[in-house]
Amino acid sequence: MSEPIRIKSLDPTLREEINGLVKAFDFSKCLTCGMCTAGCVYSELVDDNDPRKFIRKIALGMREELAEDPFVWNCNMCERCTVECPMGVNIAALTRTFRGKDPNSRGHMQHVVDDHIRTGNQMAVEQEDFDETIEWIEEELQKDLNDPDFKIPMNKPNADFMFVFNAREVKYYPNELQSILKVFYAAKADYTISSSRWDATNLALFSGKNDDFWKITGPLFEEADRLKPKAIVVTECGHAFRSVKMGQRSFWKGDIIPVRHVVELFAEWIKDGRLKLDKTKNPLPVTLHDPCNTVRKEGVIEPQRYVLKNAVMDFREMNPSGKYNICCGAGGGALAVPEFKSQRMVKAKPKVDQLIATGAKIGAIPCHNCMDQFNDMNKHYKLGMKMVHIAALIENALVLDEVVTETE
């Protein structure tokens, strides 16, 4: 039996305090209808994962209970509950607010945040290592493209866009960055990469600590202000895209510059004929995961579908998809908290069922955070699928113009 609610321990000032911190909405609009819990696929899979109970505790002023409530960190902040809420109450924003009030945060997550503030990227990649990786990618692309004059444009002012990405693409997966830059080459893109502010990720998006958040994302906007690109383009990483967009909306006081997801450019380049693709090079059935931060929170839904329909022979939607998609189970920074590994695999089961139902052999996963989760669930549930970013499918389908050198 649940513990009784003791009236004397209720704090009527809590509601006003939280409303002052969140500011974006009035959560007192909650009707206590339970649609949030109905929308959360995890509420029946994991204990202490009921959004309705959480928001009622806030409304009642149960300050002491909320300080220790496991929901605050169990919540994946995916906003699937908000899609179903008739009043649009954003429980993910409330979750983030309570995380920000936690003096201890989550150890490993805060460690990554601190590293990012210290080094300028979440993987603590030192400048020498970054420079060497860029040089290696450049050399590999010169060979791959048969273009000895190819150069990665670093710190170039007034480019069409400044490309920012995920530190994983430097430390662990430089071949994936190489794929993206090959697509840029094929499209004859006018871009630049900053040698100092290239990591768009920000785990303070999940820890809820706004001071830390802006210490990480602020310098990226300062670098864009220095280089004066026409836009900032973010790699296939949902939380990186969300972080840059939120940073501009909530904190940046300088000139507004468009922030775009790289799949939006891919779609435009295909439509304009700047990218020529042969979809027969990707004959296996492909399904698409919709990262919560990209799709539900930032509304980028159709470009990735347009790209896949032009890059693969057999594209299959999951059900549900789009803004009604099911989170992969690693949202809200869960991937950065080692003790959540077993919980992540439990939460992965609804997504696994979706994958199996499509019959697809390849999963297109346009998010690094989600990709790590999909790779884990692929092994854990023995799915035997191949998980790739969209750029890899584009690269495989590319029809490149031959480079004619002076010696030929």
N, C-alpha and C positions, 0 to 999 in steps of 0.2 A: 504494500500500500504506500502511496506517495505521502511525503510529509505534509502536514496541514500548513496552510499559509497563515502566518501569525500577523494580524493587523498592526500590532505595535512595531513590527520590524520593517514595515513598508515606508519608503521614502518618497513623498510626493514631489520632491524637487528633481528627481532623476529625469522625468520626462522633459522638463524645460532644459535641463543640462544637455541631454542628448540632441534635442532639436536645435540647440544653439551650435553644437559641434557639426551636425550633419548639414543643416541649412538648406539642402536641396529640396526637401519635401517635409511634409508634416505626417509623421507615422501614426498620429492619432486618428488618421482616416481609416485605420484598420477596422474591419467589420467583424472580426473574429469568426469569419466564415469557414476557415480551414482550407481555402483553395491553394494557399501557399504550400501546405503540407501535401495536398493532393498532387501538386506539380513537382514536388521533390521526389525523385525516384529513389533517393537514399534513405528516406524517413523510415522505411520498413526494413532496410538492409543493415543499418548501423544504429546502435543505441545513441541517444543524445544527439539526434540529427533531425529534430522536429522544429521547423521555423515558426509554426504557430505558437508553440509553447514559449519560444524565445521572445517573440514580440509581445506576448502577454505579460511576461515577467518585466519587460521594460515599462509597459503601460501601468502596471501595478506598483512600480517603484521597488522591485525586489533587488536592491543594490547588492546586498551581501551575496545572494545566490548567483547573480550574474557575474560577480567577480571570479567565481570558480566554475562557471558553466562550461562544460566541455563543448557545447554547440559552437561557441565562439571560434574555436580552432577546427572543429569537425566540419563546419560549413565550407563548401567548395566555392562559395561566392560566385556561382555560375549564373545567377539571376533567373534560373528556370522557374523559381517560385513567383517572381515578379511578373513573368509572362502571363501567369494564370490569375494574378491578383486583380480583382475588378477595380481596385482603387490605385493600382500602380505603386504600391508600397515597396521600396527597394530595400529588401532585407540584407542584401550583400553590403550596401553602404553602412547599415547599422552594424553588421558584423565587423567591418573594417574599423569602424569607430571604436568598438569595444576592444579590438586588438590593439589599437593605438593607445588605449588607456592601461594596457597590461604592462607593468614595469619590467617584467621578465621577458616578454615576447617569447619567441621560440628560439632556442639556442643556436642551432645551425643556420636558420634563416637570418638571424641577426648577424651572425658571423659573416655570411655572404654579403649582407648590406654593408657592413663595416669595411670589408675588403674592396667593395665597389667604390665606396667613398675615398678610400686610401689610394687605390690604383687607377680608378677611372673605368674599371670593368669588373663584372661579377666573378670572373674566373681568375682574377689577380694576374693576368698576363702582363709581363713586363714589356717595356717598350722595345727592347732588343728582340725579344721573341716575336712580337707583333711584326716588326720590320722584316725579320727573316721569313716569316710565314707569307707575308705579302710578296716578297721577292721570289719565294718558291712557287707560289701560285702564278705569278707573272711568267716565270720560266716554263712552267708546265703548259700554260695557255699558248705561249709562243710556239711550242712544239705541236700542241694539239691543233691549233689554228693554221699552222704552217705560215705564221706571220712573225718573223723575227723582230719586227718593229713594234709589236704590241706592247703597250705600257698601261698599267693601272693608273688612272689619273688621281694623284694624291694632292690634297690641299689646293685644288684648282678653284679660283674665284669665279663667281657668276655662272656656274654650270646650271643646266636645267634642273638637276636635283642633287642633293647630298644623300648618299646611300648609307644607312645605318643598319646594324645587324645585331646578332646574338654572339656573345663571347664564345659559345660552343663552336661557332663556325671558324674560329681562329685556333682554339686550343685542341679541339677534338675532331672536328669535321671540316678541315680546310677544302676538301674535295667538293663539299656542298657550296661553299662560297665560290669555288672555281666554276661550278655549274651555272650559278647565277650570273657571274661576270661574263661567261661565254654567251649567255642569252643577251646580255647588254650589248656585247660586241656585235652579235647578229642583227640587233635592232639599231645599230649605230647610235646608241644612246650617248647623250652629252651629260656626264655625271662626274661626281668627285667623291672621294672617301677622305675623311679627316684622319690624320695619323695619330691624333690625340683623343678625339671624342667620337668613337665609332660604335660603342656598345649602347643599344637602345633599351636594354632590359632594365628592370628596376624592381627588386623584390620588396622594396618598401611599399609598393602597390598593395602587397598582401599583409605586411606587418602593421600597416595603418599609421606609421609614424611619419607625419607630413614633413617635418624638418629633414629627416633622412631622405625622403622622397625627392625633395627639391635640391638637396645637395648632390644627388645623382643625376637628375634629369635637367636641372638648370644649366650646367655647363654645356650640355649638348645644344641647347638653344643659343647660348652665347657663341658657340662655335659656328652655328648656322648664321648668326648675325654677323660674324666676322667674314665668312666665306661668301655670303650673299647668294646662295642658290635660289632658284625660283620655287623649289619645293623640298621637303624632306620625305624620302621614301624609306619605308621600314620593311625589313625582310619578312619571311614567313615565320613570324613569331607573334602569337596573339597578345601575350602580356606586354611585349615590347611595343607593339602598335598601340595598345590601350594606354600604356604609360606615357608615350609621347603625346598622344591626343589629350589625355587628361592633364598632363603637365601644361600644355598650351592653354587649355580651357580654364584651369584653376589657378595657375601660378605665374605664367609668363606675362610680363608687362610691356615687352617690346613689340616690334612690328609683327603682325600675324603673317605666317607663312603656311601654305597648304601642307598638310601632313597626309601622306597617301600610303596605302598598302601596296606592296610590290605586285600582287596579283591584279590590281587595277591597271597598272601599266602593261602587264602581260596581255590582258584582254584588249586594251586599246591598240597595242602594237599588232596584234593578230588582225583586228578589224581593219586597221590602216594598211595592212599588207607589209608592214615592216618586219614581221616574223613570218617566215614561210615554214609550214609544218606538214609533215607526212604522217598522218595518224596511223597508217598501216604498220609503222614501226613500233606501235604500242598496241598489239592485238589482244592482250589478255584483259578480262573484265576488271574494271577499276571502280571503286567506290570512294566517296568523299566524306571526310570528317569535317564538321563545322566547329572550329574553336570558339568557345563562348565569348572570349574577349574580342575577337574579330567580328563575329557574326551577330550574336544577340546584343552585345553591348555597343558595338560601333557601326553596325548596320551594313557591313560589306558582305553581301550575300550572292549576287549574281555573277560578278567577274570570274570567280574561280570555276563556276559551272560553265560559263562560256569558254573558258580556256580548255577545260577537260573535254568538252564536246568537240573541240577542234584538234585536240592533241592525242586522243585515244579512240579506239574503235568501239569500245563497249563500256559506256559510262552508266553506272547504276547508283541511284539514290538510296540512302538509308531512310528508314521510316521510324520516327519522325525526323525531319531535317530542317535546315534553315534556322529561323529563330526558335523553333520548337525542339531543336536538337537536344540530345542527352549529353551532358558533360562527360568527358572521358574518365573522370574520377580523380584527376590529379590537379584540378583547379584550386585556386585560393592559396597557392604556394605549397600544397601538400607534397609535391615532388621534392621540395627543398627541406622537408622534415623527415629524417630517416625513420623515426618511430611510427610514421604513418604508412610504411610500405605494405603491411598486411591489410590495412584498411583500404588502401588504394586498389588492391587486387579484388577485394570484395566489391568495391564500388565500380570496378571495371566490368562486372558481369553484364549489366544491361547493354553496355556498348559492345561487348563480345557477342551477345545475342543478335544485335543489329548487324554486325559484320557477317556473321554466319548466314543470316537470312538473305543477304544480297548475293551470296555465292561468288563474290568477287575474289580474285587472286591477289590483287594489289590494293592497298589502302593509300589514298592520297591524303597526307596529313600536313596541312599548311601551318604548322606551329611546332617550334622546337620543344616546348614544354609538353605538349600533347604527344609529340613523337616519342619522347622517352617513355611515357606511359604506355603508348601502343606497343613499343618494343618489349616492354616488361610483360604486358598482357599477352602478347604473341607467344612469348616463351612459357609463361605461367599456364595458359590455357591450351598450349600446343596447337595453335591455329594454322601454322604453316603458311602464313601470308607474307608478302613483301610489303614493307611500309616505306614510302618515299615522300619527299616534298614535291610540290607541283613543278618546281623548276627542273627537277630531274626528268620528269616526263616530257617537258618541253624540250630540254636538251636532247633527249633521245630521238625526238621527232623532227629536230631542226633540219632544214634544207639550207645549207650555207652556200653563199656565193664563193667561188674559188678566188683566193688571193693571188694576184699576179705580181711576182717580184721582178726587180730589174734584171736579174740574172737569167730569167727564163727567156 
